[in-house]
Amino acid sequence: MDTNLIDLIGLVFALIGAIVLACGLIISRKQALRVGVARYADDSDEQNICLPHVRDELRESRFSLTGLVFLIIGFLLQIVARGDFL
């Protein structure tokens, strides 16, 4: 496969990873108010998982992991395209 194509694919993966990471951090004012307001917490995890701030934390975690995977793949493809590691 052409090294320029591999490098381009790596850059696209890195770009997608950066966008996904940013999407996990950017929220609207309405969502910030919904998440940031203190609420009653229950003793059971099953009840607390439904709280808005807990769901938001889990959402951020999913975006972060997805973005990280895309960044790692993108950077590895760029390294392979360079061929300097051999």
FIFIKE-896836 format. One record per residue (C-alpha): residue in three letters; x, y, z. Coordinates in nm, 3 decimals. Each point is the difference from the previous one (the first is absolute). Layout:
BEGIN
<rec><resn>Ala</resn><x>X</x><y>Y</y><z>Z</z></rec>
...
END
This chain:
BEGIN
<rec><resn>Met</resn><x>0.000</x><y>0.000</y><z>0.000</z></rec>
<rec><resn>Asp</resn><x>0.124</x><y>0.350</y><z>-0.079</z></rec>
<rec><resn>Thr</resn><x>0.163</x><y>0.170</y><z>0.300</z></rec>
<rec><resn>Asn</resn><x>-0.168</x><y>0.333</y><z>-0.083</z></rec>
<rec><resn>Leu</resn><x>-0.341</x><y>-0.170</y><z>0.013</z></rec>
<rec><resn>Ile</resn><x>0.081</x><y>-0.164</y><z>0.334</z></rec>
<rec><resn>Asp</resn><x>0.117</x><y>0.336</y><z>0.134</z></rec>
<rec><resn>Leu</resn><x>-0.320</x><y>0.167</y><z>-0.124</z></rec>
<rec><resn>Ile</resn><x>-0.216</x><y>-0.270</y><z>0.161</z></rec>
<rec><resn>Gly</resn><x>0.196</x><y>0.048</y><z>0.323</z></rec>
<rec><resn>Leu</resn><x>-0.065</x><y>0.374</y><z>-0.007</z></rec>
<rec><resn>Val</resn><x>-0.372</x><y>-0.060</y><z>-0.060</z></rec>
<rec><resn>Phe</resn><x>-0.015</x><y>-0.239</y><z>0.298</z></rec>
<rec><resn>Ala</resn><x>0.182</x><y>0.254</y><z>0.218</z></rec>
<rec><resn>Leu</resn><x>-0.240</x><y>0.274</y><z>-0.111</z></rec>
<rec><resn>Ile</resn><x>-0.303</x><y>-0.218</y><z>0.075</z></rec>
<rec><resn>Gly</resn><x>0.148</x><y>-0.084</y><z>0.340</z></rec>
<rec><resn>Ala</resn><x>0.048</x><y>0.369</y><z>0.084</z></rec>
<rec><resn>Ile</resn><x>-0.357</x><y>0.081</y><z>-0.108</z></rec>
<rec><resn>Val</resn><x>-0.145</x><y>-0.286</y><z>0.207</z></rec>
<rec><resn>Leu</resn><x>0.199</x><y>0.113</y><z>0.305</z></rec>
<rec><resn>Ala</resn><x>-0.126</x><y>0.356</y><z>-0.045</z></rec>
<rec><resn>Cys</resn><x>-0.361</x><y>-0.119</y><z>-0.037</z></rec>
<rec><resn>Gly</resn><x>0.028</x><y>-0.167</y><z>0.339</z></rec>
<rec><resn>Leu</resn><x>0.097</x><y>0.330</y><z>0.160</z></rec>
<rec><resn>Ile</resn><x>-0.224</x><y>0.255</y><z>-0.171</z></rec>
<rec><resn>Ile</resn><x>-0.345</x><y>0.036</y><z>0.156</z></rec>
<rec><resn>Ser</resn><x>-0.280</x><y>0.254</y><z>-0.025</z></rec>
<rec><resn>Arg</resn><x>-0.099</x><y>0.237</y><z>0.279</z></rec>
<rec><resn>Lys</resn><x>-0.326</x><y>-0.193</y><z>0.049</z></rec>
<rec><resn>Gln</resn><x>0.185</x><y>-0.331</y><z>0.033</z></rec>
<rec><resn>Ala</resn><x>0.252</x><y>0.155</y><z>0.243</z></rec>
<rec><resn>Leu</resn><x>-0.283</x><y>0.120</y><z>0.222</z></rec>
<rec><resn>Arg</resn><x>-0.173</x><y>-0.338</y><z>-0.015</z></rec>
<rec><resn>Val</resn><x>0.320</x><y>-0.186</y><z>0.088</z></rec>
<rec><resn>Gly</resn><x>0.142</x><y>0.246</y><z>0.250</z></rec>
<rec><resn>Val</resn><x>-0.297</x><y>0.038</y><z>0.232</z></rec>
<rec><resn>Ala</resn><x>0.036</x><y>-0.205</y><z>0.318</z></rec>
<rec><resn>Arg</resn><x>-0.241</x><y>-0.290</y><z>0.036</z></rec>
<rec><resn>Tyr</resn><x>-0.086</x><y>-0.264</y><z>0.254</z></rec>
<rec><resn>Ala</resn><x>0.220</x><y>-0.309</y><z>-0.021</z></rec>
<rec><resn>Asp</resn><x>-0.116</x><y>-0.346</y><z>0.095</z></rec>
<rec><resn>Asp</resn><x>0.203</x><y>-0.270</y><z>0.173</z></rec>
<rec><resn>Ser</resn><x>-0.037</x><y>-0.239</y><z>-0.293</z></rec>
<rec><resn>Asp</resn><x>0.202</x><y>0.022</y><z>-0.321</z></rec>
<rec><resn>Glu</resn><x>-0.306</x><y>-0.100</y><z>-0.203</z></rec>
<rec><resn>Gln</resn><x>-0.183</x><y>0.317</y><z>0.108</z></rec>
<rec><resn>Asn</resn><x>0.303</x><y>0.231</y><z>-0.024</z></rec>
<rec><resn>Ile</resn><x>0.084</x><y>-0.107</y><z>-0.357</z></rec>
<rec><resn>Cys</resn><x>-0.315</x><y>0.184</y><z>-0.112</z></rec>
<rec><resn>Leu</resn><x>0.113</x><y>0.335</y><z>0.142</z></rec>
<rec><resn>Pro</resn><x>0.086</x><y>0.257</y><z>-0.270</z></rec>
<rec><resn>His</resn><x>0.352</x><y>0.074</y><z>0.123</z></rec>
<rec><resn>Val</resn><x>0.084</x><y>-0.371</y><z>0.015</z></rec>
<rec><resn>Arg</resn><x>-0.132</x><y>-0.056</y><z>-0.353</z></rec>
<rec><resn>Asp</resn><x>0.198</x><y>0.303</y><z>-0.119</z></rec>
<rec><resn>Glu</resn><x>0.321</x><y>-0.134</y><z>0.154</z></rec>
<rec><resn>Leu</resn><x>-0.054</x><y>-0.335</y><z>-0.172</z></rec>
<rec><resn>Arg</resn><x>-0.069</x><y>0.179</y><z>-0.331</z></rec>
<rec><resn>Glu</resn><x>0.323</x><y>0.199</y><z>0.034</z></rec>
<rec><resn>Ser</resn><x>0.190</x><y>-0.319</y><z>0.076</z></rec>
<rec><resn>Arg</resn><x>-0.134</x><y>-0.172</y><z>-0.314</z></rec>
<rec><resn>Phe</resn><x>0.094</x><y>0.299</y><z>-0.217</z></rec>
<rec><resn>Ser</resn><x>0.346</x><y>0.014</y><z>0.157</z></rec>
<rec><resn>Leu</resn><x>0.071</x><y>-0.368</y><z>-0.058</z></rec>
<rec><resn>Thr</resn><x>-0.126</x><y>0.015</y><z>-0.359</z></rec>
<rec><resn>Gly</resn><x>0.203</x><y>0.312</y><z>-0.073</z></rec>
<rec><resn>Leu</resn><x>0.310</x><y>-0.153</y><z>0.156</z></rec>
<rec><resn>Val</resn><x>-0.030</x><y>-0.313</y><z>-0.216</z></rec>
<rec><resn>Phe</resn><x>-0.032</x><y>0.211</y><z>-0.316</z></rec>
<rec><resn>Leu</resn><x>0.301</x><y>0.213</y><z>0.099</z></rec>
<rec><resn>Ile</resn><x>0.216</x><y>-0.305</y><z>0.073</z></rec>
<rec><resn>Ile</resn><x>-0.094</x><y>-0.166</y><z>-0.330</z></rec>
<rec><resn>Gly</resn><x>0.062</x><y>0.326</y><z>-0.187</z></rec>
<rec><resn>Phe</resn><x>0.340</x><y>0.055</y><z>0.154</z></rec>
<rec><resn>Leu</resn><x>0.104</x><y>-0.363</y><z>-0.053</z></rec>
<rec><resn>Leu</resn><x>-0.099</x><y>0.020</y><z>-0.367</z></rec>
<rec><resn>Gln</resn><x>0.209</x><y>0.314</y><z>-0.038</z></rec>
<rec><resn>Ile</resn><x>0.298</x><y>-0.173</y><z>0.161</z></rec>
<rec><resn>Val</resn><x>-0.041</x><y>-0.300</y><z>-0.233</z></rec>
<rec><resn>Ala</resn><x>-0.022</x><y>0.233</y><z>-0.301</z></rec>
<rec><resn>Arg</resn><x>0.325</x><y>0.168</y><z>0.098</z></rec>
<rec><resn>Gly</resn><x>0.178</x><y>-0.333</y><z>0.029</z></rec>
<rec><resn>Asp</resn><x>0.256</x><y>0.153</y><z>0.239</z></rec>
<rec><resn>Phe</resn><x>-0.061</x><y>-0.262</y><z>0.265</z></rec>
<rec><resn>Leu</resn><x>0.175</x><y>-0.275</y><z>-0.199</z></rec>
END
